[in-house]
């Protein structure tokens, strides 16, 4: 393990076109302090754990000191926001500090979110509040624990710096860690400003650093677009299977590596509602849960259009078809794992369709239903409806579905393996909105114990955690109706 001063720092982004960013110095926070540090993310960087007694770490990541080798850069990009093109985007409150190179040659971006004004802040103050920082910190840990591609968060630094949102809040910085911070919007920016040579340079950079196997491909840019489509499809399939809604799937929030990126008004489904809208500002439901697969296709089409200087229509269409095929196959695979099915059967579509209809009609908690089912043997299925009494007001329709499910399981070779598979793919713990809200309210009073508890269970959400049963229970009614906006 290394200390801050011995980290191997690089800056490959300096090789990119100068128009893609501006050097900016972070603005310091007042009286900064460590809110929380995630040692699991530190391990990725080969960095030793940090405590509240490490002033150099706190000073560096609050903008009060510098670290040799860091070259803070506010990145320029654009994108489609709620379907409308916006050229006036970029890192308005974040800075790419540099890159950590591990002993095995793995490169990780260090990004400081909430670091003050940049040339792309528009009317904003460039700050992040403690509330939004905690939500992203917990969400990235939750997604990593679920095995879903995501950015990571190393730590939260709090402060006494006041910021104005709907009310007066305190500013914080989040240290984000990712394999790349490049977005669909970077390509869109270069395309719409007619920087075609720079567009090709960016594509070459992505291939060199993230898809080196494509360098010898006869059509490397078409292969790159196909890879982006495939990774995006895998990510979306994972979101849909676990019940995660992103909330703001603008093209500037889409990662070229298929990482879950820019956590804002996200939400995990409580009662199953396919049209669930987690973003209070999404008046039309454009980014509703069941719209995410089609929105990702729309965003990929926008990216494909931005790549037309490098691709022809046939290559773009092929990539988009690959997205749809991958999404369907991966989602079917994920859902079969949730029911412990190892053999694909033509009856499975009807089995899942009836289940989703059942869950929707009875307003059943999505996570707890699948987790409860994961403990029941095939022999006990037809006598297990009492185990669902807290989820269903009437279980008669459930009994009918359980009968069909039991008949389907007769095709499976091993029931013990089925239960093992289900317990590894149906989490006991998810980041429900009300839990995040409770953690925020306690943190605002200086108590970070719930953040610590949540990081523990969310990092291993499929495990049993003694003493943490309360974090896996049905949410209270008020917790199902929290309104989350883009305010951060």
ZIQUI-V404799 format. One record per backbone hydrogen bond with DSSP energy under -1.0 kcal/mol. CO is the residue of the C=O (numbers start at 1). NH is the residue of the N-H. If there is no record, write none. Layout:
co:CO nh:NH
co:CO nh:NH
This chain:
co:2 nh:48
co:4 nh:7
co:8 nh:101
co:10 nh:99
co:11 nh:14
co:12 nh:15
co:13 nh:16
co:17 nh:20
co:18 nh:21
co:20 nh:76
co:22 nh:74
co:30 nh:160
co:33 nh:158
co:36 nh:156
co:38 nh:42
co:39 nh:43
co:41 nh:45
co:42 nh:47
co:46 nh:2
co:51 nh:54
co:54 nh:58
co:55 nh:59
co:56 nh:60
co:57 nh:61
co:59 nh:64
co:59 nh:65
co:62 nh:29
co:67 nh:70
co:72 nh:24
co:73 nh:96
co:74 nh:22
co:75 nh:91
co:79 nh:86
co:80 nh:251
co:81 nh:84
co:84 nh:81
co:86 nh:79
co:87 nh:89
co:90 nh:92
co:93 nh:114
co:93 nh:115
co:95 nh:112
co:96 nh:73
co:97 nh:71
co:98 nh:110
co:99 nh:10
co:100 nh:108
co:102 nh:105
co:106 nh:102
co:108 nh:100
co:109 nh:178
co:110 nh:97
co:110 nh:98
co:111 nh:176
co:112 nh:95
co:113 nh:174
co:115 nh:27
co:118 nh:121
co:121 nh:124
co:126 nh:116
co:128 nh:172
co:129 nh:133
co:130 nh:134
co:131 nh:135
co:132 nh:136
co:133 nh:137
co:134 nh:138
co:135 nh:139
co:136 nh:140
co:137 nh:141
co:138 nh:142
co:139 nh:143
co:140 nh:144
co:141 nh:145
co:142 nh:146
co:143 nh:148
co:144 nh:147
co:149 nh:260
co:152 nh:177
co:154 nh:38
co:155 nh:175
co:156 nh:35
co:156 nh:36
co:157 nh:173
co:158 nh:33
co:161 nh:171
co:163 nh:169
co:167 nh:165
co:169 nh:163
co:170 nh:130
co:173 nh:157
co:174 nh:113
co:175 nh:154
co:176 nh:111
co:177 nh:152
co:178 nh:109
co:182 nh:256
co:183 nh:186
co:184 nh:188
co:185 nh:78
co:185 nh:189
co:186 nh:190
co:187 nh:191
co:188 nh:192
co:189 nh:193
co:190 nh:195
co:191 nh:194
co:194 nh:196
co:195 nh:199
co:196 nh:200
co:197 nh:201
co:198 nh:202
co:199 nh:203
co:200 nh:204
co:201 nh:205
co:202 nh:206
co:203 nh:207
co:204 nh:208
co:205 nh:209
co:206 nh:210
co:207 nh:211
co:211 nh:214
co:212 nh:215
co:214 nh:217
co:219 nh:223
co:220 nh:224
co:221 nh:225
co:222 nh:226
co:223 nh:227
co:224 nh:228
co:225 nh:229
co:226 nh:230
co:227 nh:231
co:228 nh:232
co:229 nh:233
co:230 nh:234
co:231 nh:235
co:232 nh:236
co:233 nh:237
co:234 nh:238
co:235 nh:239
co:236 nh:240
co:237 nh:241
co:238 nh:242
co:239 nh:243
co:239 nh:244
co:243 nh:269
co:245 nh:267
co:248 nh:250
co:250 nh:253
co:251 nh:254
co:254 nh:184
co:255 nh:258
co:260 nh:151
co:264 nh:266
co:267 nh:245
co:270 nh:366
co:273 nh:276
co:274 nh:290
co:276 nh:289
co:279 nh:282
co:281 nh:283
co:285 nh:288
co:288 nh:291
co:289 nh:292
co:291 nh:295
co:292 nh:296
co:293 nh:297
co:294 nh:298
co:295 nh:299
co:296 nh:300
co:297 nh:301
co:298 nh:302
co:299 nh:303
co:300 nh:304
co:301 nh:305
co:302 nh:306
co:303 nh:307
co:305 nh:308
co:307 nh:310
co:307 nh:311
co:312 nh:316
co:313 nh:317
co:314 nh:318
co:315 nh:319
co:316 nh:320
co:317 nh:321
co:318 nh:322
co:319 nh:323
co:320 nh:324
co:321 nh:325
co:322 nh:326
co:323 nh:327
co:324 nh:328
co:325 nh:329
co:326 nh:330
co:327 nh:331
co:328 nh:332
co:329 nh:333
co:330 nh:334
co:331 nh:335
co:332 nh:336
co:333 nh:337
co:334 nh:338
co:335 nh:339
co:336 nh:341
co:345 nh:348
co:347 nh:351
co:348 nh:352
co:349 nh:353
co:350 nh:354
co:351 nh:355
co:352 nh:356
co:353 nh:357
co:354 nh:358
co:355 nh:359
co:356 nh:360
co:357 nh:361
co:358 nh:362
co:359 nh:364
co:360 nh:363
co:364 nh:272
co:365 nh:369
co:366 nh:370
co:367 nh:371
co:368 nh:372
co:369 nh:373
co:370 nh:374
co:372 nh:375
co:373 nh:376
co:380 nh:383
co:381 nh:384
co:384 nh:387
co:385 nh:388
co:386 nh:389
co:388 nh:391
co:388 nh:392
co:395 nh:399
co:396 nh:400
co:397 nh:401
co:398 nh:402
co:399 nh:403
co:400 nh:404
co:401 nh:405
co:402 nh:406
co:403 nh:407
co:404 nh:408
co:405 nh:409
co:408 nh:411
co:409 nh:412
co:414 nh:418
co:415 nh:419
co:416 nh:420
co:417 nh:421
co:418 nh:422
co:419 nh:423
co:420 nh:424
co:422 nh:425
co:422 nh:426
co:430 nh:432
co:432 nh:436
co:433 nh:437
co:434 nh:438
co:435 nh:439
co:436 nh:440
co:437 nh:441
co:438 nh:442
co:439 nh:443
co:440 nh:444
co:442 nh:447
co:443 nh:446
co:448 nh:452
co:449 nh:453
co:450 nh:454
co:451 nh:455
co:452 nh:456
co:453 nh:457
co:454 nh:458
co:455 nh:459
co:460 nh:463
co:461 nh:428
co:461 nh:429
co:465 nh:468
co:468 nh:471
co:469 nh:472
co:477 nh:480
co:478 nh:481
co:484 nh:280
co:488 nh:129
